[in-house]
Amino acid sequence: MSKRLWKKTLTQIKLSDRRTVFVRQLSGGQRKRVSIGVELLADPKLFFLDEPTSGLDPGLDKKMMQLLHDLAKEGRTVILVTHATANIKLCDRIAFLGLGGNLCYFGSPEDAPRFFKINKSKFE
């Protein structure tokens, strides 16, 4: 692995300042970013993530979603499953599944409140 790729990955996951710290000494949010960084070293174009923000406080939740959004802006496809909708506006498209895995909605986060006929402020 080249040193350049290693540095680029640390920059992407915003952990350059923690490069000399053992993973076991990192916070939960930092460890989640490290796990994404490990995958980035292989330069994938597609990410599948299950609950990437689970267990994180609201501030770290937002940082993780922003990281995933930034990866998508770089041309990667990021597909994630989450129950946390606080930062859903960072997604380009969302899908809601109902009972039995049936698709209930697929579209932009901005159009979802109107589709479900709910007050937009309750969706945020």
C-alpha positions as CSV (number, residue, x, y, z in Angstrom):
1,M,0.0,0.0,0.0
2,S,1.4,3.4,-0.9
3,K,1.9,6.1,1.7
4,R,0.0,8.5,-0.6
5,L,-3.1,6.3,-0.6
6,W,-2.8,5.9,3.2
7,K,-2.6,9.7,3.8
8,K,-5.5,10.3,1.3
9,T,-7.7,7.8,3.1
10,L,-6.9,9.4,6.5
11,T,-7.9,12.8,5.1
12,Q,-11.1,11.4,3.7
13,I,-12.2,9.9,7.0
14,K,-11.0,13.1,8.8
15,L,-8.6,11.2,11.1
16,S,-5.2,12.6,10.0
17,D,-4.6,14.1,13.4
18,R,-5.2,10.6,15.0
19,R,-2.8,8.7,12.7
20,T,-0.5,7.6,15.5
21,V,-3.2,6.5,17.9
22,F,-4.1,2.8,18.3
23,V,-7.6,1.9,17.1
24,R,-8.5,0.6,20.6
25,Q,-7.9,4.1,21.9
26,L,-10.3,5.8,19.5
27,S,-13.9,6.8,20.2
28,G,-16.8,4.8,18.8
29,G,-17.4,7.3,16.0
30,Q,-13.7,7.3,15.1
31,R,-13.7,3.5,15.0
32,K,-16.6,3.5,12.6
33,R,-14.7,5.9,10.4
34,V,-11.6,3.7,10.6
35,S,-13.7,0.7,9.4
36,I,-14.9,2.8,6.4
37,G,-11.2,3.8,5.8
38,V,-10.1,0.2,5.7
39,E,-12.7,-0.3,2.9
40,L,-11.6,2.8,1.1
41,L,-8.0,1.5,0.8
42,A,-9.4,-1.0,-1.8
43,D,-10.9,2.0,-3.7
44,P,-14.4,0.6,-3.9
45,K,-17.1,2.3,-6.1
46,L,-19.9,0.8,-4.0
47,F,-20.5,0.7,-0.3
48,F,-23.2,-1.3,1.5
49,L,-23.5,-0.2,5.2
50,D,-25.9,-1.4,7.9
51,E,-26.6,1.1,10.6
52,P,-23.4,3.1,10.2
53,T,-24.5,5.7,12.8
54,S,-25.9,3.4,15.4
55,G,-24.7,4.1,18.9
56,L,-23.3,7.5,18.0
57,D,-24.4,10.8,19.6
58,P,-26.2,13.3,17.4
59,G,-23.0,15.2,16.5
60,L,-21.1,12.1,15.5
61,D,-24.1,10.9,13.6
62,K,-24.1,14.0,11.5
63,K,-20.3,13.8,10.9
64,M,-20.7,10.1,9.8
65,M,-23.5,11.0,7.4
66,Q,-21.5,13.9,6.0
67,L,-18.6,11.6,5.4
68,L,-20.8,9.2,3.5
69,H,-22.3,12.1,1.6
70,D,-18.8,13.3,0.7
71,L,-17.9,9.8,-0.6
72,A,-21.0,9.9,-2.8
73,K,-20.0,13.2,-4.2
74,E,-16.6,11.7,-5.2
75,G,-18.5,9.3,-7.4
76,R,-19.0,6.4,-5.1
77,T,-22.4,4.7,-4.6
78,V,-23.4,4.5,-0.9
79,I,-26.3,2.3,0.2
80,L,-27.1,2.2,3.8
81,V,-29.8,0.9,6.1
82,T,-30.7,3.1,9.0
83,H,-33.4,3.9,11.5
84,A,-32.0,7.3,12.3
85,T,-33.6,9.9,10.1
86,A,-32.1,13.1,11.7
87,N,-29.7,13.6,8.8
88,I,-31.7,12.0,6.0
89,K,-31.4,15.2,3.9
90,L,-27.8,14.3,3.2
91,C,-29.1,11.5,1.1
92,D,-29.8,11.9,-2.7
93,R,-32.5,9.2,-2.6
94,I,-34.3,7.3,0.1
95,A,-36.4,4.2,0.2
96,F,-38.8,3.2,3.0
97,L,-39.7,-0.4,3.3
98,G,-42.9,-1.6,5.0
99,L,-44.0,-5.0,6.4
100,G,-42.6,-7.9,4.5
101,G,-40.0,-5.7,2.9
102,N,-42.4,-4.1,0.5
103,L,-41.3,-0.8,-1.0
104,C,-43.5,2.0,0.4
105,Y,-41.5,5.0,-1.0
106,F,-38.6,5.7,-3.2
107,G,-37.5,9.3,-4.0
108,S,-35.9,12.4,-2.6
109,P,-35.9,13.2,1.1
110,E,-37.5,16.5,0.3
111,D,-40.6,14.9,-1.3
112,A,-41.1,12.2,1.4
113,P,-43.1,14.3,3.9
114,R,-45.6,15.3,1.2
115,F,-45.9,11.7,0.0
116,F,-46.6,10.5,3.6
117,K,-48.8,13.5,4.2
118,I,-47.0,14.6,7.3
119,N,-45.8,17.9,8.6
120,K,-42.4,18.5,7.2
121,S,-41.1,19.6,10.6
122,K,-42.0,16.2,12.1
123,F,-39.8,14.6,9.4
124,E,-36.7,16.5,10.4
